[in-house]
């Protein structure tokens, strides 16, 4: 069984700067693997631990510094990694990102049975790339997945949470699954795993390798224009509890969940 995991490197700092096009300025920025993508890696490794002949390939699009994130996924249990990196990719919106990923997967990882992704990235929260990728590859997808119960070369059984409803879905491979909950079996790399990952080869792919027109990628090729970018502000309400505090708590929780 061949599993492809799509990962993204996201900011690991509150000191975020923006470009004139309202995109994140990723130069000289502290970064880490997107949390939900790491959950996808854990699900892939858990499947690999249960079945024989499972290969995990990781693919990402971004600057050369993403190599550090890819080496981390190799330390967690992935078998190989591909980085799609080119200055002309910079500023790509979710659609163009999905298009570049789809071309990379089609050309270099075409024998996949299952693609795993996080539901969304912490630096965008759009959740558009996974579904766009599935559409471009012409495969079925399951999003908002909270658990993967079984996966083999023929079928994948997952639970999907939409609002307060949980659906059990069995889909045929090849397919894409976007996870929004952590895997129960989380992988923690050991020192030997990190050493092994440092010696592993990572394939670097550019726009010419994918035969992409420079006008169709990056900011120029992106149909989405970012009108405004800002940090969300979280305001917490304070509630003063008096004598009959138990009933106050009940009333407050009922109001919050309405």
Rosetta blueprint (number, residue, H / E / L):
1 X L
2 X E
3 X E
4 X E
5 X E
6 X E
7 X L
8 X L
9 X E
10 X E
11 X E
12 X L
13 X L
14 X L
15 X L
16 X L
17 X L
18 X E
19 X L
20 X L
21 X L
22 X L
23 X L
24 X E
25 X L
26 X L
27 X L
28 X L
29 X L
30 X L
31 X E
32 X E
33 X E
34 X L
35 X H
36 X H
37 X H
38 X H
39 X H
40 X H
41 X H
42 X H
43 X H
44 X H
45 X H
46 X H
47 X H
48 X H
49 X H
50 X H
51 X L
52 X L
53 X L
54 X L
55 X E
56 X E
57 X E
58 X E
59 X E
60 X E
61 X E
62 X L
63 X L
64 X L
65 X L
66 X H
67 X H
68 X H
69 X H
70 X H
71 X H
72 X H
73 X H
74 X H
75 X H
76 X H
77 X L
78 X L
79 X L
80 X E
81 X E
82 X E
83 X E
84 X E
85 X L
86 X L
87 X H
88 X H
89 X H
90 X L
91 X L
92 X L
93 X L
94 X H
95 X H
96 X H
97 X H
98 X H
99 X H
100 X H
101 X H
102 X H
103 X H
104 X H
105 X H
106 X H
107 X H
108 X H
109 X L
110 X L
111 X L
112 X L
113 X L
114 X E
115 X E
116 X E
117 X E
118 X E
119 X L
120 X L
121 X L
122 X L
123 X L
124 X L
125 X L
126 X L
127 X L
128 X L
129 X H
130 X H
131 X H
132 X H
133 X H
134 X H
135 X H
136 X H
137 X H
138 X L
139 X L
140 X E
141 X E
142 X E
143 X E
144 X E
145 X E
146 X E
147 X E
148 X E
149 X E
150 X E
151 X E
152 X L
153 X L
154 X L
155 X E
156 X E
157 X E
158 X E
159 X E
160 X E
161 X E
162 X E
163 X L
164 X L
165 X E
166 X E
167 X E
168 X E
169 X E
170 X E
171 X E
172 X E
173 X L
174 X L
175 X E
176 X E
177 X E
178 X E
179 X E
180 X L
181 X L
182 X L
183 X L
184 X L
185 X L
186 X L
187 X L
188 X L
189 X L
190 X L
191 X H
192 X H
193 X H
194 X H
195 X H
196 X H
197 X H
198 X H
199 X L
200 X L
201 X L
202 X E
203 X E
204 X E
205 X E
206 X L
207 X L
208 X L
209 X L
210 X L
211 X L
212 X L
213 X L
214 X H
215 X H
216 X H
217 X L
218 X H
219 X H
220 X H
221 X H
222 X L
223 X L
224 X L
225 X L
226 X L
227 X L
228 X L
229 X L
230 X L
231 X L
232 X L
233 X L
234 X L
235 X L
236 X L
237 X L
238 X L
239 X L
240 X L
241 X L
242 X L
243 X L
244 X L
245 X H
246 X H
247 X H
248 X H
249 X H
250 X H
251 X H
252 X H
253 X H
254 X H
255 X H
256 X H
257 X L
258 X L
